[in-house]
Amino acid sequence: MKFKSRKDVLFCAIIFGILAFILGLTIIGILRGEMEQSERWTLIPIILVFGFVLWLYFGTNYELSDNKFIYRSGPFNGKISVDRIREIVKGKTVYVGFKPATARKGLLIKYDKYEEIYISPKTNETFIKKVLEMNSGIKITV
């Protein structure tokens, strides 16, 4: 089963604010003639950053299938066996660490001995219900 990532207002404001700022500065520089012909190469990294941020925004999702948890966030992806998951902390927000997430108050998945990953599925409850169907031994913490 596939789960889309929930989009938080704060995350959207930060992402689209940064993109609007970069795009605005670039367009103003071009229209005012402040960008020389020899400086046009700088548009390439700007477009690449713009594309990368949009890829993270629209390309974040999760999947539970064949006893595996699969996460994708732009170019970052991975698989974790559901049998390796030992605990899911519900409604927590993590600001450091690996976060293929686009919202606050998501799920902190703890697996193996010390590994953890923070995700933000559309509905935490539906995701937890499906994971527990695959492995009922997972501890759920609120």
Buried (B, 14 or more C-beta within 10 A) or exposed (E): EEBBBBBBEEBEEEBBEEBEEBBEEBEEBEEEEEBEEEEEEEEEEEEEEBEEBBEBBEBBBBBBEEEBBBBBBBEEEEEBBBEBBBEBBBEBBBEEEBBBBBBBEBBBBBBEEEBBBBBBBBEBEEBBEBBBEBBEEBEEEE
